[in-house]
Amino acid sequence: TAMQIICEGNFPSKIYISGGIGDEHLENAMKGIGLLPKEKSVTFLKNSALMGAMLIGNHEKYKNMATELYNNAELVTLTEREDFSKLLIKNMSL
């Protein structure tokens, strides 16, 4: 569901998930309800914020990479999308 909306059918070749939902034990559940495509492999980074903050704070290279990523990122709030609830319900019943 989320991937359908965010990627509009053009799924990335690699998917990385971090933060509170970055636990590999949740992969089957997320695929089961359509948050992730079933046919793609996913790499879970767990809570990577601390390591990222340390790298950015100590290495100019990583600070520049983070700045570039930030400047090119687009915030997508799924719950504000009209089609999200419909797609979620549809995918949960597959």
N, C-alpha and C positions, 0 to 999 in steps of 0.2 A: 504494500500500500504506500508506504513512505517512499520507497524507491521508485514506484510508478509515477508518483507526483514530482519528486525532485528531479529524476532523470528523464522523465517523459519518454520512457522506453529505451533510451540509450544508456544502458547500464555500464558502469565502469568495469574494467577488467580486474581491479582489486578493490576490496572494501575493507576499511579499517574502522573499528568502533572502539571508542574509549569512554572514560568517565564512568558514571554510575551503572550504565548498561553495558560496559565493556567487559563483561564476564562471559567466557565461552560456554558456561552452563546454560545460558539463555538463548543460545543460537537456535536450537530446535523450536523453542517457543516462539521466537521472533519470526522464524520462517513459517511456522504453522499458522500464524495469524496474518501473514502477508506483509510484515514490516520489512522483511528481507526476501530477495528472490531465492527460491529453493535451489536453483541450479548453480548458484555462485558460492565460492568459498569465501569465508570471512576470517579476517585476522582480528582477534580481540586484544587490545592493548591494556586492558584493565584501567586503573586510574593513573594515567600517565602525566597528569598536570605537574606534579612535583619534579619529575625528571625533566620535563620540558622547560619549566621555569629555571631550573639549575643550568641547563644547556644555554638557554637564551641569555641568562645573566652572566655567564662566564665565557661565552664565545661569540665574537662578532658575526661569524658566518651564520650561526643559528638565529641570531637576532635579525639579521637581514632576511633570512628565509621566512621567519615568522612575520616580519613586516610585509613582505611580498604576499604571503598567503592571506594575511588580514586584508590587505588592499584589494585582493581579487575575490574575496569570499562574498557569498550572498546568504543572508539570513532567510530561512524558510520556516515559518511558523505553521506547521501542518494543521493545527486545530482551527486556524483562521481561514483555511481553504474550504470552499463550499463542497468540493468533491471528496474531501478526506473521509468523512463519516460514511458516505455511501460506499466508497472503495474498501474501507476497513470492514464493514459489515459483509460486503460481497466476498472478500477474501477469507473471512473467518468461516464462511459456510462452504468453502470449496473442499 
